[in-house]
Amino acid sequence: MIYNSTEMEKEALFSTAARMCAAARTAPKAKGQDCIVTLVLTKTDKYRLADKMEEVGIRLFGEEKAAWYKRDAANVRSSQAVVLIGIKKNYRGIMHCGLCGFSDCHTCEEAGGVCAQLLVDLGIAVSSAVSAAAQDYVDNRIMWSIGKAAAELEDIERGVCWLGIPLSITGKNIFFDRH
């Protein structure tokens, strides 16, 4: 049987996305508490995300200043898949931590703050995931704008801080010469 490059690259992309989700899951976490959530979006879901990114950018910054949201949305449309990595909001109860700017977890929670340990865990998980993609030579870029828009999609889990990583296998990195 003969497999063409398109078929093999599609298989490689999904294998990489799966490895990225595994890397995020197995990344170290504060107090060993795993609150990581992963999703992979393709096809119509990926396009819905890109549309939502443009909508969010315009709503937050106005039509003229939403250029970077539109640029990121164009990258999402050009990618073959998007890996979403998030962390469910909770409070770790680490004694005398204070990284969040509050005296303790209870005060942070009452004020609606975000536990800094969660954001550290999310950063480590995302870094592990993009390392897996890099090992597979799959072009990618971490995008906060994806996470902001994903949090507003009706079928994406609520109460999660998200970051997004679009993936691309092409002859030239689509995330490189961005304007």
C-alpha positions in Angstrom: 0.0 0.0 0.0 1.2 3.5 -0.7 0.5 6.4 1.7 0.8 9.9 0.3 2.3 12.9 2.2 -1.1 14.4 3.0 -2.3 11.2 4.7 1.0 10.7 6.6 1.1 14.4 7.8 -2.5 14.2 9.0 -1.7 11.1 11.0 1.5 12.8 12.4 -0.5 15.8 13.4 -3.1 13.8 15.4 -0.3 11.7 16.9 1.4 14.9 18.0 -1.8 16.4 19.4 -2.3 13.3 21.4 1.3 13.4 22.7 0.8 17.0 23.6 -2.3 16.2 25.7 -0.4 13.4 27.4 2.6 15.7 28.1 0.2 18.3 29.7 -1.4 15.6 31.8 1.9 14.2 33.1 3.6 17.6 33.8 4.4 18.3 37.4 1.7 20.1 39.5 1.7 22.0 42.8 0.7 19.7 45.7 0.3 16.9 43.1 -3.3 18.1 42.3 -4.2 17.6 38.7 -6.8 20.0 37.4 -5.6 20.0 33.7 -8.2 19.8 30.9 -7.3 19.2 27.3 -9.2 19.4 24.0 -8.3 19.2 20.3 -10.3 21.2 17.8 -10.4 20.6 14.1 -12.6 21.5 11.1 -15.8 23.4 11.9 -14.9 23.7 15.6 -11.6 25.3 14.7 -13.4 27.8 12.5 -16.0 28.6 15.2 -13.1 29.3 17.5 -11.4 31.6 14.9 -14.7 33.5 14.5 -15.1 33.9 18.2 -11.5 35.2 18.5 -12.3 38.0 16.0 -15.6 38.7 17.8 -13.8 38.9 21.2 -11.0 41.1 19.8 -13.5 43.6 18.3 -15.6 43.7 21.5 -12.5 44.3 23.7 -10.5 46.6 21.6 -12.7 47.9 18.8 -12.5 47.2 15.1 -9.2 49.2 14.5 -7.3 47.8 17.5 -8.3 44.2 17.2 -5.6 43.5 14.6 -3.6 41.0 16.7 -6.8 39.0 17.5 -7.6 38.9 13.8 -4.0 37.8 12.9 -4.2 35.0 15.5 -7.6 34.0 14.1 -6.2 33.8 10.6 -3.4 31.5 12.0 -6.1 29.3 13.6 -7.9 29.1 10.3 -4.6 28.2 8.5 -3.7 25.5 11.1 -4.8 21.9 10.9 -5.7 21.6 14.5 -5.8 23.5 17.8 -4.8 22.0 21.1 -6.6 23.6 24.1 -5.0 23.2 27.5 -6.7 24.5 30.5 -6.8 24.3 34.2 -9.9 24.1 36.4 -10.0 27.0 38.8 -9.5 26.0 42.4 -7.4 27.0 45.4 -4.5 24.9 46.5 -4.3 25.8 50.2 -0.6 26.2 50.3 0.4 27.7 53.6 2.0 31.1 53.4 2.2 31.1 49.6 0.8 34.6 48.8 1.9 34.5 45.1 -1.6 35.6 44.2 -1.2 38.8 46.1 -3.6 37.8 48.9 -2.7 36.7 52.4 -4.2 33.2 52.0 -6.3 31.0 49.7 -9.6 31.8 51.5 -9.1 35.6 51.0 -8.1 35.0 47.3 -11.2 33.0 46.7 -13.5 35.5 48.5 -12.1 38.3 46.3 -12.5 36.3 43.1 -8.8 36.0 42.6 -6.9 33.3 40.7 -4.6 31.0 42.5 -1.0 31.7 41.2 -0.1 28.0 41.6 -2.8 27.1 39.0 -1.2 29.5 36.5 2.2 28.0 37.2 0.8 24.5 36.7 -0.8 25.7 33.4 2.4 27.2 32.2 4.4 24.0 32.9 1.7 21.9 31.2 1.6 24.1 28.1 5.5 24.1 28.0 5.5 20.3 28.2 3.0 20.1 25.4 4.9 22.4 23.0 8.0 20.5 23.8 6.3 17.4 22.5 5.3 19.2 19.4 8.8 20.5 18.8 10.2 17.0 19.2 7.8 16.0 16.4 8.8 19.0 14.2 5.2 20.3 14.2 5.0 24.1 14.0 3.0 25.6 16.8 2.6 28.8 18.8 1.1 29.4 22.3 -1.8 31.9 22.1 -3.6 33.6 24.9 -6.1 35.0 22.5 -7.3 31.4 21.7 -7.9 30.7 25.4 -9.8 33.9 25.9 -12.1 33.1 23.0 -12.4 29.4 23.9 -13.7 30.3 27.4 -16.7 32.0 25.6 -17.7 29.1 23.3 -20.9 27.5 24.6 -19.7 23.9 24.4 -16.4 24.4 26.1 -16.1 23.7 29.8 -16.7 26.7 32.1 -14.5 27.6 35.1 -11.3 26.8 33.3 -8.3 29.1 32.4 -7.5 28.2 28.8 -4.5 28.6 26.5 -4.5 27.5 22.9 -1.8 26.0 20.6 -2.5 25.8 16.9 -0.6 23.2 15.0 0.6 23.3 11.4 2.5 21.0 9.1 3.4 22.9 6.0 6.5 23.8 4.0 6.8 27.1 5.8 6.0 27.9 9.4 2.7 29.9 9.3 3.4 31.4 12.7 6.7 32.9 11.7 6.3 36.0 9.6 3.2 37.3 11.4 2.2 41.0 10.9 
